[in-house]
Amino acid sequence: MLNVYLLRHGETAYNADGNRYCGRTDIDLTEKGRQQANLVNNQLKGMFFDAVYSSPLKRALYTAEIASGLKTIQTDVRLIEVDFGGWEGKTKEEFIEENAILWTDWMNDPEYIRAGGTGETAGNVVSRVDDFYKEMLGKYPQGNILVVGHNGINRLYLAYKLGMPLKHYRRIVQENSSITMFTLDENGELNLKLLNSNI
């Protein structure tokens, strides 16, 4: 049984500014975001991890460093945030005003619709993230790992593994720098143990 402690990165300026879609934009944590990651570090004191993985984007990597207390983090491009195309840098209200139909299409069928018109489909995202976790299960079949990713990829993966239609991924809420914990058994079946926990 693989135990996965999953974090969304700490707060960024985009999160603080009307929750702008950050996507692949590589911005840093705010001071609040760093404090959030420090709280996680306190929560994880005394826990052993076989490995710590992060998205290569700064907001996730810095969260991983602070939360784990390690300076050498393994990054994996499969954990990078969704490419939101034309929505990046904008709030939902702003891009819906520009093209409401595109948002409606994404919400109805994100598996095949490109986010922001030119970004990734949810199917693309789930495929790469699932590939990452299958590799982790092979490497650490009885292990504990800490993974720091992003709101979009984390929610889409959890929705997929929990058997939810991908269009309902937004029903899963993952707060900045909060701990979500799940297990993967030898068949890859996911059991969600904690969501937005302070352990």
C-alpha positions as CSV (number, residue, x, y, z in Angstrom):
1,M,0.0,0.0,0.0
2,L,1.4,3.4,-1.1
3,N,0.6,6.3,1.2
4,V,0.5,9.6,-0.6
5,Y,0.5,12.9,1.3
6,L,-0.6,15.4,-1.4
7,L,-0.3,19.2,-1.1
8,R,-1.4,22.0,-3.2
9,H,1.2,24.7,-3.2
10,G,1.0,27.7,-0.8
11,E,-0.7,31.0,-1.7
12,T,0.5,33.0,-4.7
13,A,-0.2,36.6,-5.7
14,Y,-2.6,35.2,-8.3
15,N,-4.5,33.2,-5.6
16,A,-4.8,36.4,-3.6
17,D,-5.9,38.5,-6.5
18,G,-9.4,37.1,-7.3
19,N,-8.0,33.6,-7.8
20,R,-6.5,34.3,-11.2
21,Y,-5.7,31.2,-13.2
22,C,-2.0,30.7,-12.9
23,G,-1.5,27.5,-14.9
24,R,2.1,27.4,-16.3
25,T,2.9,30.9,-15.3
26,D,5.9,30.5,-12.9
27,I,5.3,32.8,-10.0
28,D,6.5,32.7,-6.4
29,L,4.7,32.2,-3.1
30,T,3.5,35.2,-1.1
31,E,4.6,35.6,2.4
32,K,1.3,34.0,3.5
33,G,2.1,31.1,1.2
34,R,5.5,30.6,2.9
35,Q,3.8,30.7,6.3
36,Q,1.3,28.1,5.1
37,A,4.1,25.8,4.0
38,N,5.8,26.3,7.4
39,L,2.6,25.2,9.1
40,V,2.7,22.0,7.1
41,N,6.3,21.5,8.1
42,N,5.2,21.5,11.7
43,Q,2.4,19.1,11.0
44,L,4.7,16.6,9.3
45,K,7.3,16.7,12.0
46,G,8.5,13.2,12.9
47,M,7.1,11.6,9.7
48,F,9.4,9.7,7.3
49,F,9.0,10.0,3.6
50,D,10.6,7.6,1.1
51,A,10.6,10.5,-1.4
52,V,9.4,14.0,-1.9
53,Y,8.2,15.0,-5.4
54,S,7.1,18.3,-6.7
55,S,6.0,20.1,-9.8
56,P,8.9,22.1,-11.3
57,L,7.1,25.4,-11.0
58,K,8.5,27.6,-8.2
59,R,5.3,27.9,-6.2
60,A,5.1,24.1,-5.8
61,L,8.9,23.5,-5.5
62,Y,9.3,26.1,-2.7
63,T,6.3,24.7,-0.9
64,A,7.9,21.3,-1.1
65,E,11.2,22.5,0.3
66,I,9.6,24.4,3.2
67,A,7.1,21.7,4.1
68,S,9.6,18.8,3.9
69,G,12.6,20.7,5.4
70,L,14.7,19.3,2.5
71,K,16.7,21.3,-0.1
72,T,16.8,18.5,-2.6
73,I,13.4,17.8,-4.1
74,Q,12.7,15.5,-7.0
75,T,10.7,17.4,-9.6
76,D,8.6,15.8,-12.2
77,V,7.1,17.6,-15.2
78,R,4.0,15.3,-15.1
79,L,3.0,17.3,-11.9
80,I,3.0,20.7,-13.6
81,E,-0.3,22.6,-13.5
82,V,-2.9,22.4,-16.3
83,D,-2.1,24.5,-19.3
84,F,-5.1,26.8,-19.2
85,G,-4.4,28.4,-22.6
86,G,-6.1,31.8,-23.0
87,W,-7.4,31.7,-19.4
88,E,-4.0,32.1,-17.8
89,G,-3.6,35.3,-15.8
90,K,-7.3,36.0,-15.8
91,T,-10.1,35.4,-13.3
92,K,-13.0,33.2,-14.2
93,E,-15.2,36.3,-14.3
94,E,-12.9,38.0,-16.8
95,F,-12.6,35.1,-19.2
96,I,-16.3,34.1,-19.0
97,E,-17.1,37.7,-20.1
98,E,-14.8,37.2,-23.1
99,N,-16.1,33.9,-24.2
100,A,-18.8,32.3,-22.0
101,I,-19.4,29.4,-24.5
102,L,-15.8,28.2,-24.1
103,W,-16.2,28.0,-20.3
104,T,-19.6,26.2,-20.7
105,D,-18.1,23.7,-23.1
106,W,-15.2,23.0,-20.7
107,M,-17.5,22.6,-17.7
108,N,-19.7,20.2,-19.7
109,D,-16.9,18.1,-21.2
110,P,-13.4,18.9,-20.0
111,E,-12.1,15.5,-20.9
112,Y,-12.1,16.6,-24.6
113,I,-12.3,20.4,-24.6
114,R,-9.1,22.4,-24.4
115,A,-8.9,24.7,-21.4
116,G,-8.8,28.3,-22.5
117,G,-9.2,27.2,-26.1
118,T,-5.6,26.3,-26.6
119,G,-4.5,24.6,-23.4
120,E,-4.8,21.0,-22.3
121,T,-7.8,18.7,-22.1
122,A,-8.6,17.1,-18.7
123,G,-8.0,13.8,-20.4
124,N,-4.4,14.9,-21.2
125,V,-3.9,15.9,-17.6
126,V,-5.3,12.8,-16.0
127,S,-3.2,10.6,-18.4
128,R,0.1,12.2,-17.3
129,V,-0.7,12.4,-13.6
130,D,-2.0,8.9,-13.5
131,D,1.3,7.8,-15.3
132,F,3.2,9.5,-12.5
133,Y,1.4,7.7,-9.7
134,K,1.6,4.3,-11.4
135,E,5.4,4.8,-11.5
136,M,5.4,5.8,-7.8
137,L,3.4,2.7,-6.9
138,G,6.0,0.6,-8.7
139,K,8.8,2.3,-6.9
140,Y,7.3,2.5,-3.4
141,P,4.7,-0.2,-3.1
142,Q,4.8,-0.1,0.7
143,G,6.0,3.5,1.0
144,N,5.2,7.0,2.1
145,I,5.7,9.9,-0.3
146,L,5.0,13.6,-0.2
147,V,3.8,15.1,-3.4
148,V,3.3,18.9,-4.0
149,G,1.3,19.8,-7.0
150,H,-1.5,22.2,-8.1
151,N,-5.2,22.7,-7.7
152,G,-6.2,21.7,-11.2
153,I,-4.1,18.5,-11.6
154,N,-4.8,17.3,-8.0
155,R,-8.6,17.7,-8.4
156,L,-8.8,16.1,-11.8
157,Y,-6.7,13.1,-10.7
158,L,-8.8,12.6,-7.5
159,A,-12.0,12.9,-9.5
160,Y,-10.8,10.3,-12.0
161,K,-9.6,7.9,-9.4
162,L,-12.8,8.3,-7.3
163,G,-14.9,7.4,-10.4
164,M,-16.4,10.9,-10.7
165,P,-17.2,12.4,-14.1
166,L,-14.3,14.8,-14.8
167,K,-16.8,17.6,-15.3
168,H,-17.4,17.4,-11.5
169,Y,-13.7,17.9,-10.6
170,R,-14.5,21.4,-9.1
171,R,-16.6,19.8,-6.4
172,I,-13.4,18.7,-4.8
173,V,-11.9,21.6,-2.9
174,Q,-8.2,21.6,-2.1
175,E,-7.0,24.5,0.0
176,N,-3.5,26.0,-0.4
177,S,-0.9,24.0,1.6
178,S,-3.4,21.7,3.2
179,I,-2.8,18.0,3.5
180,T,-4.8,15.5,1.4
181,M,-3.8,11.9,2.1
182,F,-4.8,8.8,0.0
183,T,-3.6,5.3,-0.5
184,L,-3.0,3.3,-3.6
185,D,-3.2,-0.5,-3.3
186,E,-1.4,-3.0,-5.5
187,N,-4.1,-2.7,-8.2
188,G,-3.9,1.1,-8.2
189,E,-7.3,1.5,-6.3
190,L,-7.4,4.8,-4.5
191,N,-8.9,5.3,-1.0
192,L,-9.2,8.9,0.1
193,K,-8.3,9.2,3.8
194,L,-7.9,12.9,4.5
195,L,-8.9,16.0,2.6
196,N,-7.8,19.5,3.7
197,S,-6.4,18.1,6.9
198,N,-4.0,19.5,9.5
199,I,-3.4,15.9,10.6
